[in-house]
Amino acid sequence: METATAYGGVRTISVKLWGRPEDLGFCLALFLSAIFDCGFAMMIFLQPDYSASVVNAMLKYWTGFCRSQNLNLVFRTVHPVGNRNLGNSPILGARPLPCLPKVAHLSLFLPSDCVSPPPVLRDWAGYLWMVFSVVSNLTLIGILVSIYVYIVYSVFHKEFLANCKTGYKSVPSLRQPGTLQVAYRGVEVLQKCVNLWIGPIIVPLQGIATQFSLSCNYLLITRMGKLDFPSLTLLLGWAGGCVTVWSAALFLGGYIWMKGRRVLNSWKHFDWPMEEKKMLNKFRRSCRPLSV
């Protein structure tokens, strides 16, 4: 997938050298997918120890603590929309899209304007392959973020919001001193592994996310009247989606880091007997704040 998406990014850029502004949406979308694939492969192959540590910390934290404390979260099942109306969709309609012949063409160096448009079947094959490349990258990002948030949130919404009057839940078995230490240490190890894993590429990702969003906004302002519907949709989605997702990731990481340094005082917010408070005071030194 990394090689295929990287080829798609290079191919669309070469097409853009002889193409029109209407092709720019797919060019930028596939190029960003190729960058993400290269960055993800770099994280895995250049730092295999950190990658394995993140996976092991997630699995150990889930199997060893969350399941034993019965902290499973219940999600509503959303059924996908049926495909009976795909024929009326403006993107997946029966008419070939104007930017497909250029992007789906197999030639790498020939100018697009010098080649006759390929058949409709070839258009759909290239279009579906490009859509699959982009959607697969977005799906992979969503899966990784969802797993991380799911594991952290299982304890976060029960213990990290002790001084919050709304949205706070507590489990009696989780309030025991020994169990509480295991929970905090599990989150600490997971946070440290994630920070070490994404640390070397956090600055390049920040630059790519911000500069790519600025480029999309510039194209939307200057080329609004010349972009077709798929290109306009992709540019709008990437321009707003990159900034939103990246801001949410930075905010979540900073918020967990800030709350983790105060969480060990959470038991003070409960109206417990004096004997239990005195007992918990004895564990204050061994339950130091998370240094992540």
C-alpha positions as CSV (number, residue, x, y, z in Angstrom):
1,M,0.0,0.0,0.0
2,E,2.9,2.4,0.8
3,T,4.5,1.8,-2.6
4,A,1.2,2.1,-4.5
5,T,0.2,5.3,-2.8
6,A,3.6,6.8,-3.2
7,Y,3.4,6.0,-6.9
8,G,0.0,7.6,-7.1
9,G,1.3,10.8,-5.5
10,V,4.3,11.0,-7.9
11,R,2.0,10.2,-10.9
12,T,-0.5,12.8,-10.0
13,I,2.2,15.5,-9.6
14,S,3.6,14.6,-13.0
15,V,0.1,14.8,-14.4
16,K,-0.3,18.2,-12.8
17,L,2.7,19.5,-14.7
18,W,0.8,19.2,-17.9
19,G,-2.7,19.1,-16.5
20,R,-5.4,21.7,-15.5
21,P,-6.4,23.2,-12.1
22,E,-9.3,20.8,-12.0
23,D,-7.0,17.9,-11.3
24,L,-5.5,19.6,-8.2
25,G,-7.9,18.0,-5.7
26,F,-6.8,14.4,-6.4
27,C,-3.2,15.5,-6.7
28,L,-3.0,17.0,-3.3
29,A,-5.1,14.2,-1.7
30,L,-3.0,11.4,-3.0
31,F,0.3,13.3,-2.3
32,L,-0.7,13.7,1.3
33,S,-1.6,10.0,1.5
34,A,1.9,9.2,0.2
35,I,3.5,11.4,2.8
36,F,1.5,9.8,5.5
37,D,2.4,6.3,4.3
38,C,6.1,7.3,4.2
39,G,5.9,8.8,7.7
40,F,4.1,5.8,9.1
41,A,6.6,3.4,7.5
42,M,9.5,5.5,8.9
43,M,7.9,5.3,12.4
44,I,7.7,1.5,12.2
45,F,10.9,0.5,10.5
46,L,13.3,3.1,11.9
47,Q,12.0,2.7,15.4
48,P,10.9,-0.9,15.8
49,D,11.5,-0.9,19.5
50,Y,9.3,2.0,20.2
51,S,6.6,0.6,17.9
52,A,6.6,-2.7,19.7
53,S,6.6,-0.9,23.1
54,V,3.4,1.0,22.1
55,V,1.7,-2.2,20.9
56,N,2.8,-4.2,24.0
57,A,1.7,-1.4,26.4
58,M,-1.7,-1.2,24.8
59,L,-2.2,-4.9,24.8
60,K,-0.9,-5.4,28.3
61,Y,-2.9,-2.5,29.7
62,W,-6.1,-3.8,28.0
63,T,-5.8,-7.5,28.9
64,G,-4.2,-7.0,32.3
65,F,-6.2,-4.2,33.8
66,C,-9.2,-2.9,31.8
67,R,-10.7,-6.3,31.4
68,S,-10.1,-7.3,35.0
69,Q,-11.7,-4.2,36.2
70,N,-14.6,-4.5,33.8
71,L,-14.1,-1.1,32.3
72,N,-15.5,-2.0,28.9
73,L,-17.3,0.9,27.1
74,V,-20.5,0.4,25.2
75,F,-20.8,2.1,21.8
76,R,-23.8,2.4,19.6
77,T,-23.7,0.4,16.4
78,V,-24.1,2.6,13.3
79,H,-25.3,0.7,10.3
80,P,-23.7,1.9,7.0
81,V,-25.9,3.5,4.4
82,G,-27.1,1.2,1.7
83,N,-25.7,1.5,-1.8
84,R,-29.0,1.7,-3.6
85,N,-28.6,5.5,-4.1
86,L,-25.0,5.5,-5.3
87,G,-26.1,6.0,-8.8
88,N,-27.6,9.4,-8.0
89,S,-24.5,10.5,-6.1
90,P,-22.7,13.5,-7.7
91,I,-19.4,11.8,-7.1
92,L,-20.3,8.2,-7.9
93,G,-22.6,8.8,-10.8
94,A,-22.6,7.0,-14.1
95,R,-21.0,9.9,-16.0
96,P,-17.2,9.9,-16.1
97,L,-15.6,12.6,-14.1
98,P,-13.7,15.3,-16.0
99,C,-10.4,14.7,-14.1
100,L,-10.4,10.9,-14.3
101,P,-8.7,10.5,-17.8
102,K,-5.7,12.5,-16.7
103,V,-5.2,10.9,-13.3
104,A,-6.0,7.3,-14.3
105,H,-3.8,7.3,-17.3
106,L,-1.0,4.7,-17.0
107,S,1.7,6.8,-18.8
108,L,4.1,8.5,-16.4
109,F,5.9,11.0,-18.6
110,L,3.6,11.7,-21.5
111,P,1.6,15.0,-21.3
112,S,-2.0,14.3,-20.5
113,D,-3.4,16.6,-23.2
114,C,-1.7,14.6,-26.0
115,V,-3.5,11.3,-25.1
116,S,-7.0,10.4,-25.9
117,P,-9.3,9.7,-22.9
118,P,-9.4,6.1,-21.9
119,P,-12.6,4.0,-21.7
120,V,-15.2,4.5,-18.9
121,L,-14.1,1.2,-17.2
122,R,-10.6,2.4,-17.0
123,D,-11.8,5.7,-15.5
124,W,-13.7,3.9,-12.8
125,A,-10.8,1.6,-12.0
126,G,-8.4,4.4,-11.6
127,Y,-10.9,6.5,-9.6
128,L,-11.8,3.7,-7.2
129,W,-8.1,2.9,-6.7
130,M,-7.4,6.5,-5.8
131,V,-10.4,6.7,-3.5
132,F,-9.3,3.4,-1.8
133,S,-5.8,4.8,-1.2
134,V,-7.1,8.0,0.4
135,V,-9.8,6.2,2.4
136,S,-7.4,3.5,3.6
137,N,-5.1,6.2,5.0
138,L,-7.9,8.0,6.8
139,T,-9.2,4.7,8.1
140,L,-5.8,3.7,9.5
141,I,-5.5,7.1,11.2
142,G,-8.9,6.7,12.7
143,I,-8.2,3.1,13.9
144,L,-4.9,4.1,15.6
145,V,-6.5,7.2,17.3
146,S,-9.6,5.3,18.3
147,I,-7.6,2.5,20.0
148,Y,-5.4,5.0,21.9
149,V,-8.4,7.1,23.0
150,Y,-10.5,4.0,23.9
151,I,-7.8,2.7,26.2
152,V,-7.0,6.0,27.8
153,Y,-10.6,7.0,28.1
154,S,-11.5,3.8,30.0
155,V,-9.7,5.3,33.0
156,F,-9.7,8.9,32.0
157,H,-13.4,9.5,32.4
158,K,-13.5,7.7,35.7
159,E,-10.4,9.0,37.5
160,F,-8.9,12.0,35.7
161,L,-12.1,14.1,36.2
162,A,-12.5,13.7,40.0
163,N,-13.0,17.4,40.6
164,C,-15.6,17.7,37.8
165,K,-19.3,17.6,38.9
166,T,-20.5,16.5,35.5
167,G,-19.3,13.5,33.4
168,Y,-17.5,11.8,36.2
169,K,-18.0,8.1,37.0
170,S,-16.2,6.0,39.6
171,V,-15.8,2.3,40.0
172,P,-15.4,1.1,43.6
173,S,-12.9,-1.6,42.7
174,L,-10.8,1.1,41.0
175,R,-10.6,3.3,44.1
176,Q,-8.4,0.8,46.0
177,P,-4.8,2.1,46.5
178,G,-3.1,-0.8,44.9
179,T,-5.4,-0.9,41.9
180,L,-5.1,2.9,41.5
181,Q,-1.3,2.6,41.2
182,V,-1.6,0.0,38.5
183,A,-4.0,2.2,36.5
184,Y,-1.8,5.3,36.7
185,R,1.4,3.3,35.9
186,G,-0.3,1.7,32.9
187,V,-1.3,5.2,31.5
188,E,2.1,6.5,32.2
189,V,3.9,3.7,30.3
190,L,1.5,4.0,27.4
191,Q,2.0,7.8,27.2
192,K,5.8,7.5,27.4
193,C,5.9,4.9,24.6
194,V,3.6,7.0,22.4
195,N,5.7,10.1,23.0
196,L,8.9,8.3,22.2
197,W,7.3,6.8,19.1
198,I,6.0,10.0,17.5
199,G,8.7,12.3,18.9
200,P,11.1,12.3,15.9
201,I,8.4,13.1,13.4
202,I,6.2,15.4,15.4
203,V,7.8,18.6,14.0
204,P,7.6,17.5,10.3
205,L,4.0,16.4,10.8
206,Q,3.2,19.8,12.3
207,G,4.7,21.6,9.3
208,I,3.0,19.3,6.8
209,A,-0.4,19.7,8.4
210,T,-0.3,23.5,8.6
211,Q,1.3,24.1,5.3
212,F,-1.0,21.7,3.5
213,S,-4.1,23.4,5.0
214,L,-2.8,26.8,3.9
215,S,-2.2,25.5,0.4
216,C,-5.7,24.1,0.2
217,N,-7.2,27.4,1.4
218,Y,-5.2,29.3,-1.2
219,L,-6.4,27.1,-4.0
220,L,-10.0,27.4,-2.8
221,I,-9.7,31.2,-2.8
222,T,-7.9,31.5,-6.2
223,R,-9.4,28.6,-8.1
224,M,-12.9,28.3,-6.7
225,G,-14.6,28.8,-10.1
226,K,-12.4,26.4,-12.0
227,L,-12.5,23.4,-9.6
228,D,-14.9,20.5,-10.3
229,F,-17.0,19.0,-7.5
230,P,-14.7,16.1,-6.5
231,S,-11.7,18.4,-6.3
232,L,-13.6,21.0,-4.4
233,T,-14.9,18.5,-1.9
234,L,-11.4,17.0,-1.3
235,L,-9.8,20.4,-0.8
236,L,-12.5,21.5,1.6
237,G,-12.2,18.2,3.5
238,W,-8.5,18.3,3.7
239,A,-8.3,22.0,4.6
240,G,-10.7,21.7,7.5
241,G,-9.9,18.1,8.5
242,C,-6.2,18.4,8.8
243,V,-6.4,21.4,11.2
244,T,-9.3,19.9,13.2
245,V,-7.7,16.5,13.7
246,W,-4.3,17.8,14.4
247,S,-5.6,20.4,16.9
248,A,-7.7,17.7,18.6
249,A,-4.6,15.4,18.9
250,L,-2.4,18.1,20.4
251,F,-5.2,19.2,22.7
252,L,-5.9,15.7,23.9
253,G,-2.2,15.0,24.5
254,G,-1.6,18.2,26.4
255,Y,-4.8,17.8,28.4
256,I,-3.9,14.2,29.5
257,W,-0.4,15.4,30.4
258,M,-1.8,18.3,32.5
259,K,-4.4,16.1,34.3
260,G,-1.9,13.3,34.9
261,R,0.2,15.6,37.1
262,R,-2.8,16.3,39.3
263,V,-4.7,13.1,39.2
264,L,-3.1,11.6,42.3
265,N,-5.0,14.1,44.5
266,S,-8.3,13.0,43.1
267,W,-9.2,10.9,46.2
268,K,-9.4,14.1,48.2
269,H,-12.6,15.1,46.4
270,F,-14.5,12.2,47.8
271,D,-16.3,12.1,51.2
272,W,-14.5,9.1,52.6
273,P,-14.0,8.2,56.3
274,M,-11.0,9.6,58.0
275,E,-9.4,6.2,58.4
276,E,-9.4,5.6,54.7
277,K,-8.0,9.1,54.0
278,K,-5.2,8.4,56.5
279,M,-4.4,5.1,54.8
280,L,-4.2,6.8,51.3
281,N,-1.9,9.4,52.7
282,K,0.6,6.6,53.3
283,F,0.7,5.8,49.6
284,R,1.3,9.4,48.4
285,R,5.0,8.9,47.9
286,S,4.6,5.7,45.8
287,C,1.8,7.3,43.8
288,R,3.7,10.3,42.5
289,P,2.2,12.3,39.6
290,L,2.6,11.0,36.1
291,S,5.8,12.4,34.6
292,V,4.9,11.9,30.9
